[in-house]
Every structure is written in structure tokens, then in C-alpha cells.
Amino acid sequence: MNHDFLAIYIVLQIIAFVLYGVDKYKAQKKLYRLSEKLLLGIAILAPFGAYMGMHVFRHKTQKIYFWAVTIFMIVIHAAAAMLYVYWLKM
């Protein structure tokens, strides 16, 4: 796997995790929040970080569409990774 792609992918996961933490903090302090579009968008790009952020910070866990998008994208990303590894072995 291209190391640059993997590094960028890991950084995106970290950013997603941090964004969920930032939004949770802002919610608790009643500050201006991050948009749901941003959080859902980052969940599409970085579902593992988004899932960890939802779980660790207990944020957006009551909203079914956040769970649905995040879990769906985890499945898609995992399947894409498995297909890529399979393709490399051919």
C-alpha cells in the first residue's frame, strides 16, 4: 500500500476523532457548534475515527443517522481495504 496514502488516511482518522471531541466540548459549553454536515462528511472520509469519537466522547450516539452512516462507511472502507489487499496478491 502506498505509504503516503496510509499516512493521510491515519491523519484523517485522527482529525475525525478530534472533531467529535471538539463538538462535544462546544456542546457542553453551549458554544457555536460544528455543523452536522461536517461531522457526517468526516464520518464518510474517516469512519473509524468518527466511530471512536462517538464512542469515547459519547457524542451523537442518540442520532440514528450518525450511527447508520458511520457503520455503513466502516463496512465500505473495510471491504475496499480487503479488495485492495486481495488485488495486490493476484
C-alpha positions in Angstrom: 0.0 0.0 0.0 1.2 3.5 -0.8 2.7 4.8 2.5 1.6 8.4 1.7 -2.0 7.3 1.3 -1.8 5.3 4.5 -0.4 8.3 6.4 -3.1 10.6 5.1 -5.8 8.1 5.9 -4.5 7.8 9.5 -4.3 11.6 9.9 -7.9 11.8 8.7 -9.0 9.3 11.3 -7.3 11.4 14.0 -8.9 14.6 12.7 -12.3 12.9 12.8 -11.8 11.8 16.3 -10.7 15.2 17.4 -13.6 16.9 15.6 -16.1 14.8 17.5 -14.3 15.7 20.8 -14.3 19.4 19.9 -18.0 19.4 19.1 -18.8 17.6 22.3 -16.8 20.2 24.2 -18.6 23.0 22.4 -22.0 21.4 23.2 -21.2 21.2 26.9 -20.1 24.8 27.0 -23.0 26.0 24.8 -20.7 27.5 22.2 -21.1 27.7 18.5 -21.1 24.0 17.3 -19.7 22.3 14.3 -22.3 21.5 11.6 -23.8 18.1 11.4 -22.9 18.1 7.7 -19.2 18.5 8.6 -19.4 15.6 11.2 -21.2 13.4 8.7 -18.8 14.3 5.9 -15.8 13.4 8.0 -17.5 10.2 9.0 -17.7 9.3 5.3 -14.0 10.0 4.8 -12.8 8.7 8.2 -15.4 6.4 9.7 -13.0 4.6 12.1 -12.0 7.9 13.8 -15.6 9.1 13.8 -16.8 5.9 15.4 -14.1 6.2 18.1 -15.0 9.8 18.7 -18.7 8.9 19.0 -17.9 6.2 21.5 -15.2 7.9 23.6 -16.9 11.2 23.8 -20.4 9.8 23.9 -21.4 12.3 21.2 -24.1 11.9 18.6 -24.8 8.4 19.9 -28.6 9.1 20.1 -28.9 10.1 16.4 -29.6 7.0 14.4 -28.4 8.5 11.1 -24.9 9.2 12.6 -24.7 5.5 13.6 -26.1 4.4 10.2 -23.7 6.5 8.1 -20.7 5.6 10.3 -21.3 1.9 10.4 -22.1 1.8 6.7 -18.9 3.6 5.9 -16.8 1.3 8.2 -18.2 -1.6 6.2 -17.4 0.1 2.9 -13.9 1.1 3.9 -13.1 -2.4 5.3 -14.4 -4.0 2.1 -12.3 -1.7 0.0 -9.2 -2.5 2.0 -9.8 -6.2 1.7 -10.3 -5.9 -2.0 -7.1 -3.9 -2.3 -5.1 -6.5 -0.4 -6.7 -9.3 -2.5 -5.9 -7.4 -5.7 -2.2 -7.0 -4.5 -1.9 -10.7 -4.0 -3.1 -11.6 -7.5 
